[in-house]
């Protein structure tokens, strides 16, 4: 396969420099005691960071420290586009980056990015490797923007070295590990927990359809490091980064911060992350990354049942308005229909060629819409399980779908930055809404079907006029991607959940921020509103579900 056709495992950004060069010892190949996979995974999780930028996210490795300045290695293509960047460390803290201090390695797809922190983070052990074919390797990274779980989750995959190739942009080490977009810049570790390469591209094997990954061996970096003067991050300086411009901000007066909602219950799932929640009647359902589905009573928060059937993480759940059935979508590429009362798996829908990350049920329960990483939206007959339409048009993965209250219109939001409106009955495209450069992460219709809300990767929420397709206003207040939006049945309040770990309430008409609900210690992935509008359910990366009740 021609290397020109290699697929970069992430997006882009750019760099600069200044001095101070602590010496990093070169490590020659040496025998390292093999560790258990769990031990290598633990090391990977402590040294691997997420690199958030203007067009998405990548990964990086903490390898050195000088005073309060830490340094990470990543791929140049992760940071090649100038803009605002943040390093997200394993403890979830976000550290701003001075773009001018980024150092690019000549002749190889590598860069060093400094950030400042008073925290004590583990440094990677870098080592040359004499690994031969069949040697076990581990690759760690943060699948980009939502990935299979609708939010970044660090993963570590096992594989084997398959060969060495002629260097192309520094890439020589080829391995069989599963690698997703967003893992570029992450570490390749040997079975001793040492970083022996930096992961960066995926490609097809020559004369084969087999996908393999490739990394830049650490020896390439270490040779550069001996002559590299590392910059230090200035202290007591204004926050780095360029101010955002051109984004309409809601200027209406703000109401009290709690918006009359208080925390009524804090629940914890048995394992994993809560990726999705849905509520109807006296129940709500959560989809969890350990592949389970939890059915809870509302408002008590009592766990009614735990259902299993999917072979991988459950990314999306939706309950029919009559509360009799619900649906789930999973990393295993399937959709399952369940009896809410008995927990019986009624049927399984297959047809997507990649993970299913979004689902919606029509108000009458007859139709189901699903969105997938395969860039398609599919419409299904719930009763028969028949696939009615496959909707093509998005150029990137589909993050979200919603069906209007009148059962006529379907909306889909994609990583390509667009929203498409479809006729649910015929599958015809009605119109495309554009106005975001980053991913559309969530969509929701107003009950009167006059307005559509969309949450974006840039932390804003857009309100659209469905009659004209025009942008009405853009709401600013979140500081990270908005992965979930919902509108109350009276159409007055919009609820949003964000990676900034908060739930916010907005006045739909004025755009005013009515309140912020804080309490999650990790990213908020999903929000749902009870039918009477008296309760909000939120689920997040911290594995918690919170029930917020109006009036305390």
BELBEL-V563665 format. One record per pair of residues at least 6 apart in sequence whose ideal C-beta (glycine too) atoms are under 7 Angstrom apart, sorted by the first residue. I is the first residue (numbers start at 1). J is the second residue. Records with the same first field share a line. If there is no record, write none. Layout:
BEGIN
I=J ; J
END
This chain:
BEGIN
1=203 ; 204 ; 205 ; 206
3=168
6=201 ; 203
7=201 ; 202 ; 203
8=77 ; 184 ; 201
9=179 ; 181 ; 183 ; 184 ; 200 ; 201 ; 202
10=56 ; 58 ; 77 ; 78 ; 144 ; 181 ; 182 ; 184
11=53 ; 55 ; 56
12=55 ; 77 ; 80 ; 81
13=53 ; 54 ; 78 ; 79 ; 80 ; 81 ; 82 ; 83 ; 85
14=79 ; 80 ; 81 ; 82 ; 99 ; 102
15=79 ; 99 ; 102 ; 103 ; 104 ; 111
16=99 ; 100 ; 101 ; 102
17=101 ; 103 ; 231
18=101 ; 231
19=229 ; 231
20=66 ; 229 ; 230 ; 232
21=228 ; 229 ; 230
22=64 ; 66 ; 230
24=64 ; 225
26=222
27=126 ; 127 ; 128
28=128
29=128 ; 129 ; 130
32=190 ; 192 ; 194
33=192
34=191 ; 192
35=191 ; 192 ; 193
37=158
39=193
40=138 ; 189 ; 191 ; 193
41=156
43=189 ; 193
44=138 ; 140 ; 156 ; 187 ; 189
45=90 ; 154
46=90 ; 122
47=61 ; 62 ; 122 ; 124 ; 187
48=59 ; 61 ; 140 ; 141 ; 154 ; 186 ; 187
49=59 ; 60 ; 62 ; 72 ; 87 ; 88 ; 89
50=57 ; 59 ; 88 ; 142 ; 152
51=57 ; 58 ; 59 ; 60 ; 74 ; 78 ; 79 ; 85 ; 87 ; 113 ; 185
52=85 ; 86 ; 88
53=79 ; 81 ; 83 ; 85
54=81 ; 83 ; 84
55=81
56=144 ; 145
57=142 ; 144 ; 145 ; 152 ; 182
58=74 ; 75 ; 78 ; 182 ; 184 ; 185
59=74 ; 141 ; 142 ; 182 ; 183 ; 184 ; 185 ; 186
60=72 ; 73 ; 74 ; 87 ; 113 ; 185
61=72 ; 73 ; 124 ; 186 ; 187 ; 195 ; 198
62=70 ; 72 ; 121 ; 122 ; 123 ; 124
63=71 ; 72 ; 73 ; 123 ; 124 ; 126
64=71 ; 123
65=123
66=230 ; 232
67=232
68=116 ; 117 ; 118
69=114 ; 116 ; 232 ; 233
70=114 ; 115 ; 117 ; 121
71=112 ; 114 ; 230
72=87 ; 113
73=110 ; 112 ; 198 ; 221
74=111 ; 113 ; 185
75=109 ; 110 ; 111 ; 184 ; 185 ; 198 ; 200
76=104 ; 109 ; 110 ; 111
77=109 ; 184
78=184 ; 185
79=85 ; 102 ; 111 ; 113
82=99
84=241 ; 242
85=97 ; 99
86=94 ; 95 ; 96 ; 97
87=95 ; 97 ; 113 ; 115
88=94
89=95 ; 121
91=119
92=522
95=115 ; 116 ; 117
96=239 ; 240 ; 241
97=113 ; 115 ; 240
98=233 ; 240
101=114 ; 231 ; 233
102=111 ; 113
103=111 ; 112 ; 228
104=111
105=111 ; 224
107=170
108=169 ; 170 ; 216 ; 220
109=169 ; 170 ; 200 ; 216
110=170 ; 198 ; 216 ; 221
112=230
114=230 ; 231 ; 233
115=233
116=233
124=187 ; 195
125=194 ; 195
126=195 ; 218 ; 222
127=194 ; 195 ; 196 ; 218
128=218 ; 219
129=190 ; 196 ; 217
131=161 ; 190 ; 196
132=161
133=161 ; 162 ; 163
134=160 ; 161
135=160 ; 161
136=158 ; 160 ; 191
137=159 ; 160 ; 161 ; 175 ; 177 ; 188 ; 189 ; 190
138=156 ; 158 ; 189
139=157 ; 159 ; 177 ; 179 ; 183 ; 186 ; 188 ; 199 ; 213
140=154 ; 156 ; 186 ; 187
141=155 ; 182 ; 183 ; 186 ; 199
142=152 ; 154 ; 182 ; 183
143=152 ; 153 ; 155 ; 180 ; 181 ; 182 ; 183
144=181 ; 182
145=182 ; 415 ; 439 ; 457
146=357 ; 399 ; 441
147=153 ; 180 ; 182
148=313 ; 315 ; 331 ; 355 ; 357
149=273 ; 275 ; 289 ; 313 ; 315
150=275 ; 315 ; 357 ; 483 ; 525
151=483 ; 499 ; 523 ; 525 ; 541
152=182
153=273
157=177 ; 178
158=177
159=175 ; 176 ; 177
160=175 ; 176
161=173 ; 175
162=174 ; 175 ; 176 ; 212
163=174
164=172 ; 173 ; 174
165=172 ; 174
170=216 ; 220
171=200 ; 201 ; 214 ; 215 ; 216
172=217
173=188 ; 197 ; 214 ; 215 ; 217
174=212 ; 214
175=212 ; 213
176=212
177=213
179=199 ; 202 ; 213
183=199
184=199 ; 200
185=198 ; 200
186=199
187=195 ; 198
188=195 ; 196 ; 197 ; 198 ; 199 ; 215
189=195 ; 196
190=196
195=218
196=217 ; 218
197=215 ; 216 ; 217 ; 218
198=215 ; 216 ; 221
199=213 ; 215
200=214 ; 215 ; 216
201=213 ; 214
202=211 ; 213
203=212 ; 214
204=210 ; 211
205=212
247=460 ; 474 ; 476
248=473 ; 474
249=476
250=473 ; 475 ; 476 ; 511 ; 512 ; 513
252=510 ; 511 ; 512
253=512
254=512 ; 513
255=512 ; 514 ; 515
256=515
257=515 ; 516
258=515
259=505 ; 514 ; 515
260=550 ; 551
261=515 ; 517 ; 536 ; 548 ; 549 ; 550
262=548 ; 549 ; 552
263=519 ; 546 ; 548
264=299 ; 547 ; 548 ; 549
265=301 ; 547
266=544 ; 546
267=301 ; 544 ; 545
268=543 ; 544
269=286 ; 288 ; 294 ; 543
271=290
272=288 ; 289 ; 290 ; 543
273=288 ; 289 ; 541 ; 543
274=286 ; 288 ; 525 ; 539 ; 540 ; 543 ; 544 ; 545
275=287 ; 288 ; 289 ; 313 ; 314 ; 315 ; 525 ; 526
276=286 ; 287 ; 315 ; 316 ; 317 ; 525 ; 526 ; 539
277=284 ; 285 ; 286 ; 526 ; 528 ; 537 ; 539 ; 545
278=284 ; 285 ; 317 ; 318 ; 319 ; 326 ; 528
279=298 ; 319 ; 528 ; 529 ; 530 ; 537
280=319 ; 321 ; 323 ; 531
281=323 ; 531
282=297 ; 298
283=295 ; 296 ; 297 ; 298 ; 304 ; 323 ; 340
284=296 ; 298 ; 528 ; 537
285=293 ; 294 ; 295 ; 317 ; 319 ; 326
286=294 ; 317 ; 539 ; 545
287=293 ; 314 ; 315 ; 316 ; 317 ; 328
288=294 ; 314
289=313
291=308 ; 310 ; 311 ; 312 ; 313 ; 314
292=306 ; 307 ; 308
293=307 ; 314 ; 317 ; 328
294=303 ; 306
295=304 ; 305 ; 307 ; 340 ; 343
296=302 ; 303 ; 304
297=304
298=530 ; 535
299=535 ; 547 ; 549
301=547
305=343
307=338 ; 343
309=336 ; 345
310=328 ; 330 ; 332 ; 334 ; 336
311=332
312=330 ; 331 ; 332
313=330 ; 331
314=328 ; 330
315=329 ; 330 ; 331 ; 355 ; 356 ; 357
316=328 ; 329 ; 356 ; 357 ; 358 ; 359
317=326 ; 327 ; 328
318=326 ; 327 ; 359 ; 360 ; 361
319=326 ; 340
320=326 ; 361 ; 365
321=363
322=365
323=340
324=340
325=337 ; 338 ; 339 ; 340 ; 346 ; 365
326=338 ; 340
327=335 ; 336 ; 337 ; 359 ; 361 ; 368
328=335 ; 336 ; 338
329=335 ; 356 ; 357 ; 358 ; 359 ; 370
330=356
331=355
333=352 ; 353 ; 354 ; 355 ; 356
334=348 ; 349 ; 350 ; 356
335=349 ; 356 ; 359 ; 368 ; 370
336=345 ; 348
337=346 ; 347 ; 382
338=344 ; 345 ; 346
339=346
347=385
349=380 ; 385
351=378 ; 387
352=370 ; 372 ; 374 ; 378
353=374
354=372 ; 373 ; 374
355=372 ; 373
356=370 ; 372
357=371 ; 372 ; 373 ; 399
358=370 ; 371 ; 398 ; 399 ; 400 ; 401
359=368 ; 369 ; 370 ; 401
360=369 ; 401 ; 402 ; 403
361=368 ; 403
362=403 ; 407 ; 424
363=405 ; 407
364=407
365=382
366=381 ; 382 ; 383
367=379 ; 380 ; 381 ; 382 ; 424
368=380 ; 382
369=377 ; 379 ; 401 ; 403 ; 410
370=377 ; 378 ; 401
371=377 ; 398 ; 399 ; 400 ; 401 ; 412
372=398
373=397
375=394 ; 395 ; 396 ; 397 ; 398
376=390 ; 391 ; 392 ; 398
377=391 ; 398 ; 401 ; 412
378=387 ; 389 ; 390
379=388 ; 389 ; 424 ; 427
380=386 ; 387 ; 388
381=388
389=427
391=422 ; 427
393=420 ; 429
394=412 ; 414 ; 416 ; 418 ; 420
395=416
396=414 ; 415 ; 416
397=414 ; 415
398=412 ; 414
399=413 ; 414 ; 415 ; 439 ; 440 ; 441
400=412 ; 413 ; 440 ; 441 ; 442 ; 443
401=410 ; 411 ; 412
402=411 ; 443 ; 444 ; 445
403=410 ; 424
404=445 ; 449
405=445 ; 447 ; 449
406=449
407=424
408=423 ; 424 ; 425
409=421 ; 423 ; 424 ; 430 ; 449
410=422 ; 424
411=419 ; 421 ; 443 ; 445 ; 452
412=419 ; 420 ; 422
413=419 ; 440 ; 441 ; 442 ; 443 ; 454
414=440
415=439
417=434 ; 436 ; 437 ; 438 ; 439 ; 440
418=432 ; 433 ; 434 ; 440
419=433 ; 440 ; 443 ; 454
420=429 ; 432
421=430 ; 431
422=428 ; 429 ; 430
423=430
431=469
433=464 ; 469
435=462 ; 471
436=456 ; 462
438=456 ; 457 ; 458
439=456 ; 457
440=454 ; 456
441=455 ; 456 ; 457 ; 481 ; 482 ; 483
442=454 ; 455 ; 482 ; 483 ; 484 ; 485
443=452 ; 453 ; 454
444=453 ; 485 ; 486 ; 487
445=452
446=487 ; 491 ; 508
447=487 ; 489 ; 491
448=491
449=466
450=466 ; 467
451=463 ; 464 ; 465 ; 466 ; 472 ; 508
452=464 ; 466
453=461 ; 463 ; 485 ; 487 ; 494
454=461 ; 462 ; 464
455=461 ; 482 ; 483 ; 484 ; 485 ; 496
456=462 ; 482
457=481
459=478 ; 479 ; 480 ; 481 ; 482 ; 498
460=474 ; 475 ; 476
461=475 ; 482 ; 485 ; 496
462=471 ; 474
463=472 ; 473
464=471 ; 472
465=472
473=511
475=506 ; 511
477=504 ; 513
478=496 ; 498 ; 500 ; 504
479=500
480=498 ; 499 ; 500
481=498 ; 499
482=496 ; 498
483=497 ; 498 ; 499 ; 525 ; 526
484=496 ; 497 ; 525 ; 526 ; 527
485=494 ; 496
486=495 ; 527 ; 528 ; 529
487=494 ; 508
488=529 ; 533
489=531 ; 533
490=533
491=508
492=507 ; 508
493=505 ; 506 ; 507 ; 508 ; 514
494=506 ; 508
495=503 ; 505 ; 527 ; 529 ; 536
496=503 ; 504 ; 506 ; 527
497=503 ; 524 ; 525 ; 526 ; 527 ; 538
498=524
499=523
501=520 ; 521 ; 522 ; 523 ; 524
502=516 ; 517 ; 518 ; 524
503=517 ; 524 ; 527 ; 536 ; 538
504=513 ; 516
505=514 ; 515
506=512 ; 513 ; 514
507=514
517=548
519=546
520=538 ; 540 ; 542 ; 544 ; 546
521=542
522=540 ; 541 ; 542
523=540 ; 541
524=538 ; 540
525=539 ; 540 ; 541
526=539
527=536 ; 537 ; 538
528=537
529=536
534=549 ; 550
535=547 ; 548 ; 549
536=548
537=545 ; 547
538=546
539=545
END
